[in-house]
Amino acid sequence: MRRHEGPRLAGDRVMLRPLRARDFPAWREVRMASRDWLEPWEPRPEPGAPDPANDVEVFRSRCAAWDRQRQFDAAYGFGLFLNDDRFIGEVSLGSVQRGPFQSASIGYWVDQRSAGNGYVPEGVGLILAYGFDELHLHRLEAAIVPRNTASRRVAEKLGLREEGTSLRFLQIAGVYEDHVRYAITTEEWANRRAKLGTDASRSDR
């Protein structure tokens, strides 16, 4: 893998790597097939914002934006692939804060047709390992709409602590929704790592 293509994190069944323009057909197919399933849990775009699912150049710009954020240690976005290289979703670390915080936020989504197979917990486990073991962050957190039981199961399966609910925390589908906050720190990760059997291999930072 060429160095400029960024890190590749490999698990038993899934692999994470940055998305590239060549991934557009697979990404578009998944987004279109799962649109009605995904959009109720996502922020509504700004009026007039272009849809990357309808324009390869917009998708290319989205990939480039993730690359810039990675270079500036601001955010780390990955496509979620099965080990046969089939694209099924995304996993990310966003809002990286250094200084006394050393923290980031976890995000993830998956193709409806691949849900329920344990792929997302494996992918998020890989990004936990990357965040703690490679980026040396101290705290990772996820904010989830309370009724999104599938996403909450992912956090609970990986051992993230439920810390409470933030009222009207984030705009989802045009409405400011409450979010349950989950978190894990590097001290807790030291105990979870062995239980999850997770080791983030990488090609390049």
C-alpha positions as MATLAB code, in Angstrom:
seq = 'MRRHEGPRLAGDRVMLRPLRARDFPAWREVRMASRDWLEPWEPRPEPGAPDPANDVEVFRSRCAAWDRQRQFDAAYGFGLFLNDDRFIGEVSLGSVQRGPFQSASIGYWVDQRSAGNGYVPEGVGLILAYGFDELHLHRLEAAIVPRNTASRRVAEKLGLREEGTSLRFLQIAGVYEDHVRYAITTEEWANRRAKLGTDASRSDR';
ca = [
       0.000    0.000    0.000;
       1.346    3.430   -0.955;
       2.252    5.598    2.015;
       0.047    8.516    0.951;
      -3.040    6.326    1.172;
      -2.860    6.340    4.954;
      -3.352    3.709    7.646;
      -4.887    0.318    7.065;
      -6.324   -1.354   10.186;
      -6.927   -5.086    9.816;
      -9.169   -7.305   11.945;
     -10.299  -10.895   11.659;
     -13.237  -10.128    9.359;
     -13.075   -6.406    8.587;
     -10.540   -3.830    7.521;
     -10.472   -0.038    7.867;
      -8.766    2.262    5.383;
      -9.302    5.826    4.134;
     -11.776    6.111    1.282;
     -10.542    7.040   -2.203;
     -12.256    8.329   -5.351;
     -12.136    4.777   -6.756;
     -14.494    3.719   -3.925;
     -17.271    5.990   -5.194;
     -19.345    3.339   -7.027;
     -19.403    1.010   -4.002;
     -19.965    3.873   -1.536;
     -22.795    5.306   -3.642;
     -24.489    1.919   -4.003;
     -24.457    1.345   -0.244;
     -25.637    4.858    0.607;
     -28.485    4.714   -1.887;
     -29.579    1.215   -0.826;
     -29.552    2.167    2.879;
     -30.594    5.817    2.627;
     -34.013    5.429    4.267;
     -32.420    3.398    7.061;
     -29.483    5.757    7.723;
     -30.835    9.281    7.291;
     -33.159    9.273   10.354;
     -29.975    9.046   12.494;
     -27.879   11.660   10.686;
     -27.690   15.468   10.735;
     -29.662   17.120    7.950;
     -27.275   18.779    5.455;
     -27.248   22.540    5.025;
     -29.748   23.761    2.395;
     -28.173   23.578   -1.042;
     -25.268   21.389    0.089;
     -24.277   18.937   -2.664;
     -24.932   15.248   -2.088;
     -21.730   13.178   -2.415;
     -23.844   10.166   -3.411;
     -24.829   11.973   -6.608;
     -21.490   13.469   -7.684;
     -18.099   11.764   -7.810;
     -16.303   15.124   -7.584;
     -18.113   15.969   -4.349;
     -17.209   12.536   -3.028;
     -13.580   13.101   -4.094;
     -13.573   16.398   -2.169;
     -14.989   14.601    0.865;
     -12.137   12.083    0.741;
      -9.600   14.913    0.392;
     -11.118   16.699    3.402;
     -10.653   13.569    5.535;
      -7.029   13.395    4.335;
      -6.381   17.001    5.331;
      -7.916   16.455    8.736;
      -5.734   13.373    9.251;
      -2.615   15.335    8.283;
      -3.511   18.013   10.835;
      -4.362   15.420   13.529;
      -7.922   16.769   13.621;
      -9.966   13.726   12.569;
      -9.507   10.233   11.148;
     -12.081    8.802    8.750;
     -12.108    5.224    7.479;
     -14.166    3.102    5.157;
     -15.326   -0.166    6.720;
     -14.615   -3.120    4.437;
     -15.023   -6.839    4.747;
     -11.792   -8.716    4.200;
     -12.925   -9.549    0.659;
     -12.666   -5.740    0.073;
     -16.457   -5.215   -0.021;
     -17.392   -1.776    1.305;
     -20.074   -1.836    4.024;
     -19.851    1.425    5.993;
     -17.658    3.963    7.781;
     -15.967    4.368   11.154;
     -14.295    7.576   12.313;
     -12.568    9.490   15.059;
     -13.620   13.126   14.938;
     -13.072   16.319   16.948;
      -9.603   15.287   18.118;
      -8.520   17.486   21.012;
      -4.960   17.507   22.265;
      -3.540   19.466   25.196;
      -5.054   18.417   28.517;
      -8.001   16.642   26.840;
      -6.353   14.082   24.506;
      -9.798   13.002   23.366;
     -11.884   12.261   20.271;
     -15.424   11.309   19.264;
     -16.330    7.977   17.657;
     -18.733    7.763   14.723;
     -19.962    4.790   12.725;
     -22.605    3.612   10.271;
     -23.168    0.397    8.320;
     -25.071   -0.833    5.284;
     -28.460   -2.135    6.422;
     -27.801   -5.389    4.564;
     -24.666   -6.030    6.660;
     -26.135   -5.062   10.040;
     -26.445   -7.607   12.824;
     -23.306   -9.571   11.919;
     -20.912   -8.026   14.442;
     -18.940   -6.147   11.777;
     -19.440   -2.734   13.375;
     -18.207   -3.731   16.868;
     -15.132   -5.256   15.238;
     -14.492   -2.112   13.206;
     -15.030    0.196   16.179;
     -12.744   -2.044   18.239;
     -10.030   -1.454   15.637;
     -10.451    2.303   15.836;
     -10.363    2.183   19.638;
      -7.024    0.387   19.376;
      -5.797    2.964   16.857;
      -6.914    5.891   18.983;
      -5.352    4.619   22.179;
      -2.325    2.641   20.994;
      -1.242    4.663   17.940;
      -2.596    8.173   18.508;
      -2.069    7.982   22.295;
      -5.413    9.571   23.121;
      -6.710    9.365   26.686;
     -10.485    9.340   26.172;
     -12.818    8.293   23.354;
     -16.541    8.907   23.439;
     -19.692    8.276   21.423;
     -22.955   10.246   21.559;
     -26.025    8.260   20.510;
     -29.726    9.088   20.169;
     -31.401    7.153   23.021;
     -33.818    5.222   20.791;
     -31.004    4.062   18.468;
     -30.731    0.707   20.198;
     -28.472   -0.854   17.560;
     -25.795    1.822   17.979;
     -26.091    1.664   21.748;
     -25.496   -2.110   21.646;
     -22.215   -1.508   19.812;
     -20.981    0.844   22.551;
     -22.105   -1.490   25.315;
     -20.568   -4.564   23.672;
     -17.204   -2.794   23.541;
     -17.384   -1.814   27.191;
     -17.942    1.924   26.883;
     -19.452    3.449   30.019;
     -22.817    5.175   29.859;
     -22.221    8.620   31.365;
     -25.638   10.226   31.101;
     -27.744   12.163   28.618;
     -26.961   15.522   27.023;
     -30.179   17.386   26.234;
     -30.716   18.699   22.696;
     -27.098   17.832   21.959;
     -27.006   17.545   18.171;
     -29.230   18.236   15.182;
     -30.514   14.947   13.764;
     -32.835   14.963   10.727;
     -33.550   18.631   11.415;
     -34.360   18.292   15.145;
     -32.021   18.889   18.083;
     -32.056   15.501   19.800;
     -30.952   14.327   23.237;
     -27.923   11.989   23.117;
     -26.705    9.345   25.535;
     -22.968    9.766   26.140;
     -20.684    6.727   26.232;
     -16.949    6.855   26.923;
     -13.832    4.816   27.576;
     -10.411    5.960   28.779;
      -6.986    4.519   28.135;
      -6.914    2.997   31.640;
     -10.105    1.080   30.878;
      -8.844    0.169   27.419;
      -5.860   -1.603   28.975;
      -8.344   -4.066   30.487;
     -10.661   -4.274   27.471;
      -7.958   -4.835   24.839;
      -7.228   -8.418   25.879;
     -10.929   -9.310   26.098;
     -11.621   -7.939   22.635;
      -8.492   -9.453   21.109;
      -8.022   -6.239   19.144;
      -4.745   -5.101   17.636;
      -4.693   -2.277   15.126;
      -2.096   -2.963   12.476;
      -1.195    0.026   10.291;
       0.709    0.860    7.129;
       1.299    4.544    7.786;
       0.177    7.329   10.104;
];
